[in-house]
């Protein structure tokens, strides 16, 4: 059972923070790239961050760079997305995905396992 499960979404005011978790089962995240994706209501899914396995660089999209931080906890087999300075435009469903040998600069393809998403609402 190779899977990833997102958690940590919720309702937050503009300027607030949330931390999303992507917990892996059946595989070791250290050997996979882990990507985070955002799908705003009525819009296409967008790759916003990626933590590499090896030989690649951490990726942030222009829309989140400077506000979001991705990290990995090998002991918990989990990748986190710390989201600060949240804006109403950050509202939507956040998905994580895992890819073996995936290059973080290629966010549009090559992912092996997808989670079902966790919902974030940024509203006052």
Number of C-alpha atoms within 10 A of each C-alpha: 6 12 17 25 19 24 19 15 18 14 15 18 14 17 14 14 18 18 16 24 24 28 19 23 14 9 14 14 26 19 15 21 24 33 28 28 21 23 19 19 12 7 9 9 16 17 23 20 26 31 28 26 21 13 9 15 13 18 22 22 16 9 12 16 12 12 13 20 19 21 15 18 12 11 8 11 15 21 27 22 22 15 19 17 15 22 16 16 13 21 20 22 18 26 26 31 26 29 21 17 16 25 24 23 16 12 19 11 9 14 20 14 16 19 18 15 22 20 20 22 20 19 16 9
